[in-house]
């Protein structure tokens, strides 16, 4: 597929200039995911990440770490750009760092992937690491597009695909729509006009359609018609679909269709639990099996008690596709230039992101949606079910959404501009500024963050 993505030459140059060129590396030899030990020159495998999700996957599903290799996890939370700052600082020292302190693997997210994939500091997973087209053929195309550099090199791989759905409370759907059946609920929410109509119906029954301002944002921002920045002029482009989010959210706020919360806030978390009165939440794969499940449990469960039907509101959620296809999040594994563990890194990538058996097991164990097209289709057409979702096979719906994900309008500015756009318009939703003032505040913040851009 032809990509229409770009990376700002200025940003790439600034980032590259701030880093000292890393050491070279040799090509990896073919390795089998069933081999007991891997050739490894280094005795420490340094992995940089922002939480322990990949650590959990690695420790449970990767069994080939050589006995004489220590795995060192360098975990820095994302707050205030902490992870990227720590990673950038380490990359600056990569060339001069002692062998056992060099980064071997670092993880990245979609919103800032191009910052790293368009530099030499992330190795080409085919030419440098040794994964083949045959190894990678079963992965979803969009997961490869996100981490493909502008000169066509694949710079990372992931074990997960993250299509999004709309997760709704079954009990609330029954009260508002007379049914909790996912097919029927989808008919009622099939486009934004219908979605807004249901919001009005829910309000009449004493419910909120969404928790807060940001809940629907990804669904709109993933369906824009152009990237955030024009590649030729460096001019910021505000897509009409983003303004549709502004208008919808303002209406929802003024009409009382939301609770005026923000993502990850205590109020937003609480709205997903047993005392919440919110119809539903836009969530991708990880959000359902991890965040929503955790937030819906009572305190005993959250503290480690057994999650069962009848506890909290376990079993009172279901999912449907909602008004538009979208994706949210995902984590990619990159090999750092200068690693002295090429063979081991290759085997980790191959086992955790290319081996269908491993990925299907992850899905079966955790309900995460993994990056194997054929594997997910097999589970979608099986008797697999989620007790948390009232016995629904949500993998089937994810498998229908995943091929529709379109990455052509992705840019290297997505994280920063999305954050500033949402932040600027919260004052408008709260009635503190006009829409025009919020727009001006966004431009001011955006240009301060990215002085190379233009209004």
Buried (B, 14 or more C-beta within 10 A) or exposed (E): EEBEBBBBEEBBEEBEEEBEEBBEBEEBEEBEBEEEEBBBBBEBBBBBBBBEBBBEBBEEBBEBBBEEBEBEBBBBEEEEEEBBEBBBEBBBBBBEBEBEBBBBBBBBBBBBBBBBBBBBBBBBBBEBBBBEEEBBEBBBEBBBBBBBBBEEBBBBBBBBBBBBBBBBBBEBBEBBBEBBBBEBBBEBBBEBEBBBEBBEBBBEEEBBBBBBBBBBBBBBBBBBEBBBBBBEEBEBBBBEBBBBBBEBBBBBBEEEBBBBBBBEBEEBBBBBBEEBBBBBBBBBBBBBBBBBBBBBBBEEBBEEEEBEEEBBBBBBBBBBBBBBBBBBBBBBBBBBBBBBBBBBBBBBBBBBBBBBEBBBBBBBEBBBBBBBBEBBBBBBEEEBBBEBBBEBBBBBBBBBBBEEBBBBBBBBBBBBBBBBBBBBBBBBBEEEBEEEEBBBBBBEBBBEEBEBBEE
